[in-house]
Amino acid sequence: MPEVKNVSKTEINFIDMPNAVQSNVAVVNVAHLKMGHPDYFATRLANKIFGGGSQGRLFQNLREDKGYTYGAYSGFGSNERTATTFKSSAKVRNMVTDSSIVEILKESKLFKTNKVSEKELQDAKASYVGNFVMALESPATAANYALDIVIKDLPENFYETYLQKINAVTVDDIQRVANTYFKPENARIIVVGKALDVLPNLEKLSIPIKYFDKEVNSTSKPEMTRPIPDGVSVKTITDKFLNAVGGMDKISKVNSTFSVAEATIQGISLIMSSKSMAPNKTAVIISGMGQVLSKSVFNGETGYIEQQGLRTEMDEKQLEKSRSNVIPFPELGFANDPEVSLTQIEVIDGKDAYVLKKGDDTTIYYDVETGLKLKMMASVEAAGGQTIEQTFTFEDYKEIEGILFPFKMGMTVGPQHFDFKVKEIRLNRDVVESDFE
């Protein structure tokens, strides 16, 4: 196999994914380490403390402190025949991709210069001892250990002395292996994400950036935007959408909508029931396993969000946003809404799309050619003050009483993705005021 070396100076390797709603970040450097090497046990413990789980420094920084991600971890390989890697990784919101890189590099440098505490080391040892003992309960473990000894040229007593060697590791050993194998100054920072959202801030880091396609072929910097043609505005875009779905004559007669959609995740069927009534009342209920999982209701003035029985009243920001919506077609109010602006043209799944921003937390994409809505992204504040990205995609438009509605809707909330298929849509019936209480 070809020899893999560290880069002489830290660089970013960027792969553009125009439809990405978050960035995958990996900070990677090459390491040469076999299981039989004297440093093996110290590197396992160093990794455990640095990013080996929810108590690791990466997790505590990027998730617990900053709220950038659902999890941040590191991994240390070993290989008998070629180089291996030390990798720190996380999936983070687009807007904090650059900040996440800064924090990972900072934690790595601090780990090299500042000794870990005795408690951190003892906790890491306890975890390794526990996992080792539990693994012995499986009959396959002994076979795997015997195989390791043969194919990795390990001493016959490697596993007999495993716990002894783990317990012999000192704080000084941790710092020594960190300085030997952690190389933030010679790392490849691999970022897979949406160039339009991510690159402007990455370029401010003053770290050289190289660009690659999805097949890892070297390529040029992605096209960041396309010029908006003369005469195109928020009004022309929303007018085209309204005409595309049926025209104002038909739309003006719709006072309420009721839809039922179904998705399956891990074998569990989820039902989403959505009701709306002009001018701005909405109720969305998602149920599964015979119970209501989430519920969002707005009656025109007040509203609440309920998740697994826990009800939270909408705050003033959420209420203001709900009051400004025009139901059942929000586009009816966009042209006169000062918070809605046309920002650029992007490519969404191979289609040119006009991008409208509504406030600082919602982005909506409309097909340049057909005028239909393709996608919507919104940022919502969750419990604990963390911000969660929600993405909705709209496909398979079908006609109901002369008006087109999407019958396939993708919904991504944080790390969860659902594909909802609409079962039925009813217009101007089966919706009453009490549905919004």
Secondary structure by P-SEA (a helix, b strand, c coil): cccccccccbbbbcccccccccccccbbbbbbbcccccaaaaaaaaaaacccccccccccccccccccccccbbbbbbbccbbbbbcccccccccaaaaaaaaaaaaaaaaacccccaaaaaaaaaaaaaaaaaaacccaaaaaaaaaaaccccccccccaaaaaaaaccaaaaaaaaaaccccccccccccccccccaaaaaacccbbbbbccccccccccccbbbbcccccaaaaaaaaaaaaccaaaaaaccbbbbbbbbbcccbbbbbbbbbcccccbbbbbbccccccbbbbbcccccccccccccccccaaaaaaaaaccccccccccccccccccccccccccbbbbbbbccccbbbbbccccccccbbbbbbbccccbbbbbbbbbccccccccbbbbcbbbbbcccbbbbbbbccccccccccccccc
